[in-house]
Amino acid sequence: MKPKTIVAFHAHPDDEALLTSGTMAKAAAAGHRVVLVLATDGGMGLAAAAYTHDPRGLGSLRLAEAQASADALGVAKIEWLGYADSGSGPVLEPNPVGQVRFARARLEEAAERLAAILRTEQADVLLTYDRNGGYGHRDHVRVHEVGRRAAEIARTPRVLEATVPRDLLVQALRWVSKVYRFPPDFDITSFEQAYSATDEITHRIDVSKQLKAKRASMRAHASQSSGDGGDRTLAAFLRLPGPLYTLAFRREWFRDPMHPAGAPIATDILEGLQ
């Protein structure tokens, strides 16, 4: 197969590690060009004071972490759309000086920024998020909206929405919670309306051979592994024993809105691509 170009569009540094890093590493190892596009710098992420007081600023630090993650995955290039993190709190904070929070970005303007990258890269596949924005973060929902529109503008051949089958996810989390104590901020019930139903999944990618790269990608985001209140979810995932980590992360899932109804689940993001 002639090498293709895959653009992975994510809201914040570290999102790629959890949702699509295995697929990105798999594509890169097969000789395809992989480009990571970040909507925001992640400057409002929860982090311990040691990171928030870094003279570079948390956003700059997190972009540097994203580069380390990209290096571990074989990503050819990182682009930042220039937007500020919108945060996960109940109130959308005012825009920083000289920036716009991504949740406030005008759809057409943000889509044109991404479409310009898709055209320059001659992208064959765009990886974005499902309509729920995964677990519903305002920036993740915006990624879905902006990604869909940008693909229309750039006429990108295939759009795959990174997701997780929610029933399987909730079942797995409840099982793990019996043998492992998650951090206090981890609410299993919040996932009951998140991501996508199993019957919406169109692509199931085996990334078991890329788990070393996926772990390295997660580890690269050190600022998001802890807060002043203790370890966070990313750290909990990294401490999972090898067999349990493999069980949890050996697959990645996508939804293709154009996938023919009733067609079997695809196992390759490039399958059937002209």
Rosetta silent file (secondary structure, phi, psi, omega in degrees, C-alpha in Angstrom):
SEQUENCE: MKPKTIVAFHAHPDDEALLTSGTMAKAAAAGHRVVLVLATDGGMGLAAAAYTHDPRGLGSLRLAEAQASADALGVAKIEWLGYADSGSGPVLEPNPVGQVRFARARLEEAAERLAAILRTEQADVLLTYDRNGGYGHRDHVRVHEVGRRAAEIARTPRVLEATVPRDLLVQALRWVSKVYRFPPDFDITSFEQAYSATDEITHRIDVSKQLKAKRASMRAHASQSSGDGGDRTLAAFLRLPGPLYTLAFRREWFRDPMHPAGAPIATDILEGLQ
SCORE:     score description
SCORE:     0.000 S_00000001
   1 L     0.000  135.595  175.583    0.000    0.000    0.000 S_00000001
   2 L   -62.025  136.482 -179.724    1.200    3.491   -0.853 S_00000001
   3 L   -55.120  138.470  179.545    2.024    5.388    2.369 S_00000001
   4 L  -110.410  171.791  176.345   -0.902    7.425    3.669 S_00000001
   5 E  -119.529  125.149  179.250   -1.162   10.442    5.956 S_00000001
   6 E  -114.044  124.450  175.902   -3.144   10.243    9.177 S_00000001
   7 E  -106.884  121.803  178.878   -3.933   13.409   11.125 S_00000001
   8 E  -103.426  116.529 -175.977   -4.951   12.861   14.760 S_00000001
   9 E  -104.125  119.487 -177.162   -6.865   15.857   16.139 S_00000001
  10 E  -128.991  158.552 -176.312   -7.015   16.138   19.926 S_00000001
  11 L   -76.423  -48.040 -174.280   -8.219   18.685   22.447 S_00000001
  12 L  -136.578  155.435  168.216   -5.290   18.708   24.900 S_00000001
  13 L   -57.065  133.325 -178.662   -1.836   17.208   25.302 S_00000001
  14 L   101.975  -20.963  177.435   -2.316   13.717   26.858 S_00000001
  15 H   -64.105  -36.118 -179.971   -5.639   13.012   25.110 S_00000001
  16 H   -64.309  -33.651 -177.823   -3.763   11.327   22.285 S_00000001
  17 H   -63.234  -39.024 -174.772   -2.038    9.009   24.776 S_00000001
  18 H   -83.094  -37.913 -168.852   -5.294    7.607   26.081 S_00000001
  19 H   -99.170  -39.825 -170.622   -7.457    7.409   22.963 S_00000001
  20 L  -133.232    6.525 -173.612   -5.397    6.929   19.802 S_00000001
  21 H   -61.883  -37.230  179.181   -1.715    6.468   20.658 S_00000001
  22 H   -64.989  -43.402  178.801   -1.697    2.769   19.783 S_00000001
  23 H   -65.287  -40.202  178.285   -3.310    3.392   16.413 S_00000001
  24 H   -63.605  -45.895  179.832   -0.910    6.264   15.729 S_00000001
  25 H   -64.030  -38.552 -179.993    2.115    4.143   16.624 S_00000001
  26 H   -64.215  -43.810  179.547    0.829    1.258   14.520 S_00000001
  27 H   -65.581  -43.463 -179.729    0.375    3.486   11.469 S_00000001
  28 H   -62.887  -41.621 -179.633    3.803    5.100   11.921 S_00000001
  29 H   -65.243  -26.135  179.615    5.503    1.704   12.272 S_00000001
  30 L   -85.460    2.641  175.846    3.868    0.627    9.010 S_00000001
  31 L    96.586    7.021  178.981    5.486    3.551    7.207 S_00000001
  32 L   -88.579  155.768  178.696    2.580    5.987    7.138 S_00000001
  33 E   -86.514  127.727 -179.691    2.927    9.672    8.027 S_00000001
  34 E  -119.572  127.903 -179.985    1.222   10.583   11.299 S_00000001
  35 E  -120.875  131.138  177.698    0.577   14.184   12.320 S_00000001
  36 E  -102.359  123.890  176.615   -0.719   15.206   15.744 S_00000001
  37 E  -114.759  126.179  178.843   -2.832   18.366   15.903 S_00000001
  38 E  -108.706  128.955  178.314   -3.695   19.854   19.290 S_00000001
  39 E   -69.768  -41.874 -175.733   -6.531   22.328   19.606 S_00000001
  40 E  -127.930  169.468  178.068   -5.249   23.764   22.899 S_00000001
  41 L   -90.239   -1.801  179.146   -2.073   23.870   24.957 S_00000001
  42 L    71.765   23.716 -173.751   -3.758   22.268   27.984 S_00000001
  43 L   -67.172  -11.275  177.767   -2.928   25.266   30.142 S_00000001
  44 L  -108.282   16.168  177.758   -5.870   24.675   32.504 S_00000001
  45 L   -65.622  150.725  177.589   -5.111   21.046   33.210 S_00000001
  46 L   -75.154  127.385 -177.380   -5.064   19.907   36.820 S_00000001
  47 L  -153.388  156.945  177.669   -1.474   19.569   37.970 S_00000001
  48 L   -67.307  157.952 -177.353    0.634   19.722   41.123 S_00000001
  49 H   -56.616  -31.768 -179.974    2.142   23.062   42.131 S_00000001
  50 H   -58.673  -29.028  179.418    5.576   21.895   40.986 S_00000001
  51 H   -92.664  -40.747 -178.518    4.224   21.983   37.432 S_00000001
  52 H   -67.605  -22.923  178.682    1.883   24.966   37.617 S_00000001
  53 L   -93.139    4.729  177.724    4.763   27.089   38.962 S_00000001
  54 L   -60.376  131.481 -176.726    7.084   26.107   36.134 S_00000001
  55 L   -60.099  -21.752  178.321    8.443   29.366   34.637 S_00000001
  56 L   -73.177  -18.851 -172.985    7.516   28.199   31.139 S_00000001
  57 L    90.573  145.740 -175.755    3.850   28.085   32.099 S_00000001
  58 H   -61.938  -38.563 -179.593    1.746   24.926   32.240 S_00000001
  59 H   -60.733  -46.956  179.124    0.628   25.249   28.624 S_00000001
  60 H   -64.266  -38.815  177.892    4.178   25.394   27.284 S_00000001
  61 H   -62.238  -42.453 -177.350    5.200   22.522   29.560 S_00000001
  62 H   -70.970  -32.894  174.682    2.339   20.383   28.328 S_00000001
  63 H   -65.702  -35.850  175.664    3.145   21.072   24.697 S_00000001
  64 H   -66.175  -38.439  176.210    6.699   19.899   25.428 S_00000001
  65 H   -63.139  -38.437  178.555    5.249   16.746   26.997 S_00000001
  66 H   -62.770  -36.322  177.776    3.193   16.225   23.836 S_00000001
  67 H   -64.835  -40.821  177.587    6.383   16.356   21.788 S_00000001
  68 H   -63.687  -39.795  176.567    7.908   13.651   23.989 S_00000001
  69 H   -62.434  -45.755 -179.731    4.766   11.579   23.535 S_00000001
  70 H   -60.675  -40.799  178.593    4.894   12.100   19.777 S_00000001
  71 H   -60.789  -39.188 -179.964    8.529   11.008   19.673 S_00000001
  72 H   -67.314  -26.792 -175.604    7.602    7.777   21.462 S_00000001
  73 H   -95.023  -10.176 -176.706    4.865    7.076   18.913 S_00000001
  74 L    84.075   19.660  179.830    6.818    7.875   15.763 S_00000001
  75 L   -68.938  136.191 -175.329    4.719   10.950   14.975 S_00000001
  76 L   -79.685  -28.917 -171.939    6.251   13.027   12.193 S_00000001
  77 E  -160.823  146.674  173.155    4.946   16.443   13.232 S_00000001
  78 E  -118.039  137.491  173.768    2.935   18.303   15.881 S_00000001
  79 E  -125.270  142.635  174.515    0.724   21.310   15.183 S_00000001
  80 E  -117.269  126.949 -177.552   -1.066   23.528   17.739 S_00000001
  81 E   -70.667  -12.393  175.139   -4.104   25.448   16.510 S_00000001
  82 E    95.904    4.122 -178.856   -3.289   28.258   18.937 S_00000001
  83 E   -87.897  157.333  177.440   -6.359   28.078   21.168 S_00000001
  84 E   -91.426  148.599  175.611   -6.382   28.235   24.946 S_00000001
  85 L   -58.831  135.753 -179.922   -7.647   25.411   27.143 S_00000001
  86 L   -89.260   -9.248  179.472  -11.279   25.970   28.186 S_00000001
  87 L    75.500  164.650 -177.920  -10.945   24.102   31.471 S_00000001
  88 L  -111.719    2.924  179.855  -13.320   21.546   32.957 S_00000001
  89 L   -71.633  170.034 -177.759  -14.875   23.648   35.721 S_00000001
  90 L   -67.080  -21.433 -178.513  -18.530   24.724   35.737 S_00000001
  91 L  -111.971  131.412  175.356  -17.629   28.253   34.610 S_00000001
  92 L   -80.587  114.136 -174.242  -15.890   29.034   31.341 S_00000001
  93 L   -68.347  157.357  176.557  -13.130   31.430   32.351 S_00000001
  94 L   -58.488  157.383  178.743  -12.423   34.691   30.444 S_00000001
  95 L   -66.193  140.241  172.029  -10.062   34.459   27.494 S_00000001
  96 L   -65.739  160.899  178.507   -6.346   34.869   28.279 S_00000001
  97 L   -59.938  125.588  175.941   -4.658   37.923   26.806 S_00000001
  98 L    79.459    3.216 -179.775   -4.110   37.396   23.103 S_00000001
  99 L  -133.915  164.441  175.386   -5.884   34.009   22.987 S_00000001
 100 L  -121.807  132.814  175.470   -9.366   32.548   22.660 S_00000001
 101 E   -67.758  139.836 -171.013  -10.545   29.588   24.675 S_00000001
 102 H   -57.755  -36.825 -179.603  -11.337   26.754   22.297 S_00000001
 103 H   -63.848  -21.606  178.698  -14.935   26.422   23.480 S_00000001
 104 H   -95.788   -5.920 -177.113  -15.470   30.038   22.388 S_00000001
 105 L   -62.038  138.319  174.884  -13.761   29.645   19.009 S_00000001
 106 L   -67.630  133.163 -173.151  -15.935   30.418   16.004 S_00000001
 107 H   -55.464  -50.663 -175.974  -16.643   27.137   14.250 S_00000001
 108 H   -64.737  -38.799  179.926  -15.713   28.243   10.739 S_00000001
 109 H   -64.656  -47.722 -179.878  -12.506   29.947   11.859 S_00000001
 110 H   -64.774  -40.631  179.810  -11.311   26.942   13.867 S_00000001
 111 H   -64.567  -37.162  178.210  -12.335   24.546   11.093 S_00000001
 112 H   -65.715  -37.384  177.988  -10.398   26.587    8.527 S_00000001
 113 H   -61.689  -45.340  179.772   -7.265   26.398   10.709 S_00000001
 114 H   -70.555  -40.261 -179.397   -7.527   22.617   10.844 S_00000001
 115 H   -61.171  -34.586  178.465   -8.555   22.320    7.187 S_00000001
 116 H   -61.505  -39.096  177.720   -5.414   24.216    6.173 S_00000001
 117 H   -69.468  -42.520  179.752   -3.326   21.524    7.860 S_00000001
 118 H   -60.384  -40.549  179.385   -5.392   18.738    6.303 S_00000001
 119 H   -69.405  -45.551 -179.682   -4.878   20.232    2.845 S_00000001
 120 H   -59.739  -42.291 -178.571   -1.157   20.875    3.343 S_00000001
 121 H   -81.068   -9.909 -174.296   -0.629   17.339    4.596 S_00000001
 122 L    51.278   52.752 -174.193   -2.965   15.869    1.973 S_00000001
 123 L   -63.102  135.312  174.371   -4.507   13.877    4.791 S_00000001
 124 L   -92.003  -31.723 -177.854   -6.134   10.571    3.932 S_00000001
 125 E  -137.545  136.141  171.780   -7.623   10.012    7.388 S_00000001
 126 E  -113.701  124.199  173.217   -8.648   12.382   10.173 S_00000001
 127 E   -96.666  125.133 -179.427   -8.968   10.971   13.683 S_00000001
 128 E  -138.662 -155.390 -176.495  -11.298   13.066   15.815 S_00000001
 129 E  -115.074  160.534  176.102  -13.909   12.501   18.587 S_00000001
 130 L   -73.065  173.332 -173.203  -17.459   11.177   18.698 S_00000001
 131 L   -65.278  -21.574  176.404  -20.423   13.521   19.145 S_00000001
 132 L   -79.801   -6.606 -174.155  -20.335   13.115   22.930 S_00000001
 133 L    61.670   38.720 -177.545  -16.787   14.378   22.996 S_00000001
 134 L    66.641 -106.974 -178.511  -15.888   11.179   24.818 S_00000001
 135 L   -94.181    7.923  170.213  -16.685   11.978   28.438 S_00000001
 136 L    98.402    5.211  177.122  -18.202   15.363   27.560 S_00000001
 137 L   -56.597  138.175 -175.382  -15.443   17.912   28.199 S_00000001
 138 H   -57.571  -34.822  177.982  -16.410   21.128   26.410 S_00000001
 139 H   -71.921  -30.434  179.281  -13.181   21.149   24.407 S_00000001
 140 H   -71.692  -40.043  175.764  -13.724   17.544   23.335 S_00000001
 141 H   -61.252  -40.277  179.215  -17.205   18.302   22.064 S_00000001
 142 H   -66.445  -34.495  175.814  -15.722   21.215   20.127 S_00000001
 143 H   -59.346  -42.909  177.856  -13.099   18.900   18.623 S_00000001
 144 H   -59.579  -47.816 -176.846  -15.919   16.789   17.204 S_00000001
 145 H   -65.930  -46.514 -178.607  -17.657   19.821   15.721 S_00000001
 146 H   -68.685  -42.071 -179.668  -14.499   21.437   14.347 S_00000001
 147 H   -61.916  -44.075  179.755  -13.076   18.153   13.046 S_00000001
 148 H   -61.594  -45.527 -178.805  -16.234   17.264   11.165 S_00000001
 149 H   -68.353  -40.249 -179.950  -16.467   20.683    9.517 S_00000001
 150 H   -61.733  -39.767  179.118  -12.747   20.825    8.686 S_00000001
 151 H   -64.509  -34.787  176.319  -12.948   17.457    6.930 S_00000001
 152 H   -65.603  -44.973 -178.723  -15.831   18.783    4.833 S_00000001
 153 H   -63.678  -45.766 -176.140  -13.837   21.881    3.862 S_00000001
 154 H   -85.057   -7.856 -177.751  -10.663   19.932    3.055 S_00000001
 155 L    57.355   44.912  177.317  -12.551   16.990    1.534 S_00000001
 156 L   -68.530  128.790 -172.921  -10.618   14.536    3.655 S_00000001
 157 L   -58.475  -38.493 -175.065  -11.525   11.019    2.428 S_00000001
 158 E  -137.937  135.222  174.885  -12.110    9.397    5.821 S_00000001
 159 E  -120.482  122.762  177.542  -13.066   10.657    9.273 S_00000001
 160 E  -117.028  127.306 -177.818  -12.852    8.258   12.203 S_00000001
 161 E   -94.985  111.113  179.705  -14.246    9.297   15.577 S_00000001
 162 E   -64.139  133.548 -176.677  -12.158    7.939   18.441 S_00000001
 163 E  -157.232 -172.497  176.511  -14.410    6.464   21.095 S_00000001
 164 L  -144.383  139.397  174.670  -14.900    3.574   23.523 S_00000001
 165 E   -66.775  112.916 -168.105  -17.860    1.153   23.783 S_00000001
 166 H   -63.806  -36.099 -178.790  -19.458    2.598   26.906 S_00000001
 167 H   -66.930  -39.942  177.164  -21.050   -0.593   28.234 S_00000001
 168 H   -65.774  -40.161 -179.591  -17.749   -2.451   28.027 S_00000001
 169 H   -62.789  -48.342 -178.552  -15.957    0.495   29.627 S_00000001
 170 H   -64.287  -41.533  178.387  -18.325    0.753   32.594 S_00000001
 171 H   -60.599  -44.395 -179.398  -18.250   -3.011   33.115 S_00000001
 172 H   -65.943  -41.587 -179.100  -14.444   -3.032   33.081 S_00000001
 173 H   -65.229  -38.826  178.736  -14.166   -0.070   35.445 S_00000001
 174 H   -66.558  -37.491  178.254  -16.531   -1.653   37.959 S_00000001
 175 H   -67.078  -45.953 -179.056  -14.529   -4.862   37.867 S_00000001
 176 H   -62.684  -36.904 -177.580  -11.226   -3.036   38.291 S_00000001
 177 H   -63.005  -18.302  178.411  -12.640   -0.966   41.179 S_00000001
 178 L   -76.762  -22.124 -177.820  -13.054   -4.188   43.172 S_00000001
 179 L  -119.289   -4.644 -176.266   -9.324   -4.828   43.165 S_00000001
 180 L  -143.132  134.842 -179.981   -7.942   -1.318   42.694 S_00000001
 181 L   -92.447  112.721  177.266   -8.743    1.984   44.399 S_00000001
 182 L   -75.464  159.618  177.481   -9.188    4.776   41.898 S_00000001
 183 L   -60.073  158.076 -177.211   -8.418    8.401   42.872 S_00000001
 184 L   -58.099  -29.494 -176.629  -11.222   10.339   44.618 S_00000001
 185 L   -82.646    1.449 -176.505  -12.000   12.395   41.486 S_00000001
 186 L   -92.679  110.949 -176.933  -12.695    9.266   39.422 S_00000001
 187 L  -111.074  107.682 -177.617  -16.478    8.786   39.066 S_00000001
 188 H   -62.510  -37.898 -176.418  -17.455    5.583   37.275 S_00000001
 189 H   -63.532  -21.955 -179.652  -21.095    6.650   36.887 S_00000001
 190 H   -67.179  -15.555 -178.518  -20.013    9.613   34.767 S_00000001
 191 H   -90.749   -3.497 -175.240  -19.154    7.160   31.984 S_00000001
 192 L   -70.250  -19.422  176.051  -22.670    5.701   31.727 S_00000001
 193 L  -119.144   14.996 -175.206  -23.681    8.320   29.135 S_00000001
 194 L   -96.142  168.898  174.452  -20.216    8.871   27.677 S_00000001
 195 L    54.259 -138.300 -171.990  -18.542    7.761   24.465 S_00000001
 196 E  -132.233  153.072  175.320  -20.563    5.495   22.113 S_00000001
 197 L   -68.190  152.206 -177.160  -22.839    2.474   22.266 S_00000001
 198 H   -57.323  -37.774 -177.102  -21.240   -0.793   21.199 S_00000001
 199 H   -73.559   -3.518  175.521  -23.435   -1.076   18.096 S_00000001
 200 H   -93.525  -12.599 -178.629  -22.052    2.259   16.860 S_00000001
 201 L   -69.240  129.935  178.906  -18.458    1.028   16.778 S_00000001
 202 L  -113.812  -21.848 -178.411  -17.225    0.480   13.204 S_00000001
 203 E  -131.781  127.824  176.621  -13.463    0.001   13.730 S_00000001
 204 E  -123.871  112.478 -172.004  -11.733   -2.088   16.385 S_00000001
 205 E  -106.397  124.875  176.718   -7.946   -1.807   16.203 S_00000001
 206 E   -80.985  113.891 -179.579   -5.628   -4.317   17.848 S_00000001
 207 L  -117.138   25.238 -176.757   -2.742   -2.315   19.320 S_00000001
 208 H   -60.989  -29.719  178.825   -1.315   -5.039   21.567 S_00000001
 209 H   -81.049   -7.402 -179.800    2.049   -4.801   19.785 S_00000001
 210 H  -108.045   12.106 -175.219    2.109   -1.045   20.402 S_00000001
 211 H   -66.855  -31.147  176.264    1.516   -1.142   24.167 S_00000001
 212 H   -62.598  -44.153  178.440    5.125   -0.273   24.977 S_00000001
 213 H   -66.960  -36.920  179.764    4.806    2.881   22.873 S_00000001
 214 H   -65.343  -42.756  177.064    1.400    3.622   24.398 S_00000001
 215 H   -62.141  -42.577  179.434    2.802    3.398   27.930 S_00000001
 216 H   -63.240  -37.286  177.167    5.684    5.674   26.941 S_00000001
 217 H   -63.339  -43.811  177.509    3.187    8.145   25.520 S_00000001
 218 H   -62.699  -45.008 -177.516    1.250    8.145   28.802 S_00000001
 219 H   -63.448  -28.804 -178.495    4.418    8.537   30.866 S_00000001
 220 H   -61.070  -25.579 -176.606    5.450   11.541   28.796 S_00000001
 221 L   -94.188   60.736 -175.205    2.566   13.513   30.303 S_00000001
 222 H   -60.837  -34.060 -177.166    4.041   13.659   33.804 S_00000001
 223 H   -64.682  -22.906 -177.578    2.237   16.891   34.724 S_00000001
 224 H   -98.589    8.119  179.395   -1.107   15.121   34.370 S_00000001
 225 L   -92.657   -9.644 -178.694   -0.176   12.151   36.539 S_00000001
 226 E  -153.476  154.522  172.949   -0.506   14.000   39.827 S_00000001
 227 E  -132.495  176.973 -179.699   -2.174   16.923   41.539 S_00000001
 228 L   -66.797  -15.896  177.397   -1.714   18.443   44.942 S_00000001
 229 L   -91.451    2.615  179.238   -4.431   16.104   46.172 S_00000001
 230 E   120.904 -171.276 -177.510   -2.518   13.004   45.057 S_00000001
 231 E   -63.125  149.714  178.180   -2.296   10.787   42.003 S_00000001
 232 L  -110.153 -176.988 -172.136   -4.764   11.251   39.180 S_00000001
 233 H   -57.738  -41.959 -179.283   -6.352    8.845   36.714 S_00000001
 234 H   -59.052  -41.918  178.493   -3.406    8.741   34.313 S_00000001
 235 H   -64.712  -37.994  178.787   -1.091    7.670   37.128 S_00000001
 236 H   -62.332  -42.078  177.966   -3.577    5.002   38.167 S_00000001
 237 H   -62.838  -41.438 -177.770   -3.589    3.571   34.653 S_00000001
 238 H   -68.257  -22.966  178.949    0.201    3.536   34.543 S_00000001
 239 L   -88.395   -2.206  177.382    0.350    1.564   37.790 S_00000001
 240 L   -61.855  136.353  175.699   -1.857   -1.214   36.481 S_00000001
 241 L   -57.641  153.177 -175.610    0.015   -4.554   36.419 S_00000001
 242 H   -46.954  -53.345 -178.601    1.129   -5.625   32.960 S_00000001
 243 H   -60.795  -37.965 -179.556   -1.613   -8.198   32.283 S_00000001
 244 H   -72.064  -37.783  176.680   -4.341   -5.801   33.475 S_00000001
 245 H   -62.288  -43.872  179.167   -2.877   -2.928   31.468 S_00000001
 246 H   -60.936  -44.114  179.863   -2.849   -5.150   28.381 S_00000001
 247 H   -61.095  -39.559 -175.661   -6.466   -6.142   28.937 S_00000001
 248 H   -76.813  -33.102 -168.376   -7.519   -2.520   29.323 S_00000001
 249 H  -122.082   11.958 -176.098   -5.565   -0.944   26.473 S_00000001
 250 L   -76.283   -9.945  178.662   -4.914   -3.598   23.829 S_00000001
 251 E  -128.566  150.582  170.481   -7.698   -2.247   21.611 S_00000001
 252 E  -128.961  147.245 -170.985   -8.728    1.167   20.357 S_00000001
 253 E  -123.832  149.502  179.154  -12.128    1.932   18.870 S_00000001
 254 E  -141.972  159.812  174.977  -13.512    4.302   16.255 S_00000001
 255 E  -123.730  124.349  177.098  -16.788    5.231   14.660 S_00000001
 256 L  -104.588  110.892 -178.438  -16.974    5.986   10.950 S_00000001
 257 L   -60.234  -20.370 -177.777  -20.192    7.922   10.156 S_00000001
 258 L   -98.886    3.595 -179.273  -19.912    6.719    6.534 S_00000001
 259 L   -65.377  129.735 -178.485  -19.459    3.026    7.372 S_00000001
 260 L   -58.380  135.678  178.593  -22.113    0.985    5.510 S_00000001
 261 L   -59.913  133.420  178.777  -24.899   -0.218    7.774 S_00000001
 262 L    83.080   -5.800  178.819  -24.526   -3.886    8.628 S_00000001
 263 L   -70.479  148.405  179.196  -20.926   -4.055    7.400 S_00000001
 264 L   -64.138  156.912  178.221  -18.530   -6.044    9.597 S_00000001
 265 L   -65.627  130.702 -179.957  -16.308   -4.205   12.051 S_00000001
 266 E   -81.106  151.689 -179.675  -13.077   -3.104   10.374 S_00000001
 267 L  -117.152    9.557 -179.167   -9.719   -3.910   11.927 S_00000001
 268 L  -144.236  128.351 -177.260   -7.600   -1.415    9.972 S_00000001
 269 L   -67.432  -16.321  179.715   -8.197    2.349    9.797 S_00000001
 270 L  -100.725    0.196 -176.941   -7.094    2.282    6.138 S_00000001
 271 L   -57.832  126.593  177.054   -9.240   -0.682    5.146 S_00000001
 272 L    76.867    4.407 -178.678  -11.121    0.009    1.906 S_00000001
 273 L   -80.370  125.355 -179.306   -9.585    3.457    1.482 S_00000001
 274 L   -77.242    0.000    0.000   -9.019    4.332   -2.160 S_00000001
